[in-house]
Amino acid sequence: MKKMLMIAAVAAFMVGGIATPASAKAFCAACHAGHKDKVGPAFATVVKAYGSVDAVFAFLDSDAELEPKVAAFASKKSTMASQVKKYRKLSAEKKAEVREFFEAELK
């Protein structure tokens, strides 16, 4: 049941559904966690690679091409590149929710 709810949340978010903190979580949590590697690197590892949370989101909000900064996950570049494109199309409100979730996971 929990898996089904997660899938539904991700699907709603990806098609532009109403953003809630839960949908912001779904956008990232499928591949990342705060301090533990999953399919992608932990948020803490990403911040270390970029230097700061601000630098991570400066990249996400730019039009720069993705160059993986965590070598162990370089093979996931195409997956992450597609997620970066989706992130860049989000409204400012939804981006703020994603950042809020990201920062909460670092605590």
DAVEN-V395990 format. One record per pair of residues at least 6 apart in sequence whose ideal C-beta (glycine too) atoms are under 7 Angstrom apart, sorted by the first residue. I is the first residue (numbers start at 0). J is the second residue. D is the distance in Angstrom with one decimal. If there is no record, write none. Layout:
# DAVEN-V395990
{{I J D} {I J D}}
This chain:
# DAVEN-V395990
{{5 25 6.3} {8 21 5.8} {8 22 5.5} {8 25 4.1} {9 25 4.6} {9 29 6.5} {11 22 6.4} {12 18 6.8} {12 22 4.0} {12 25 5.5} {12 26 5.6} {13 85 6.7} {16 22 6.6} {18 92 6.5} {18 93 4.2} {18 96 5.3} {20 96 5.9} {20 99 6.8} {20 100 6.3} {23 96 3.7} {23 97 4.7} {23 99 6.7} {23 100 4.4} {24 100 5.0} {26 97 5.7} {27 97 6.5} {27 100 6.3} {27 101 6.5} {30 37 5.8} {30 38 4.1} {30 39 3.9} {31 37 6.1} {31 39 4.9} {31 40 7.0} {31 41 6.7} {31 42 5.7} {32 41 5.8} {32 104 6.6} {33 41 6.4} {33 42 5.2} {33 43 6.3} {33 104 3.4} {33 105 5.5} {34 41 5.2} {34 43 5.0} {35 41 5.4} {36 44 7.0} {38 75 6.9} {39 72 5.7} {39 75 6.0} {39 79 6.7} {40 69 4.4} {40 72 5.1} {42 101 5.8} {42 104 5.2} {42 105 5.6} {43 105 6.1} {44 69 5.7} {45 55 5.9} {45 69 6.7} {46 52 5.6} {46 55 6.1} {46 105 6.8} {48 68 3.8} {48 69 5.2} {49 55 4.6} {49 58 6.6} {49 68 6.3} {52 102 6.2} {56 98 5.8} {59 83 6.4} {59 86 5.6} {65 76 6.3} {65 79 6.0} {65 80 4.7} {65 83 5.4} {67 73 4.3} {67 76 5.2} {86 97 6.8}}
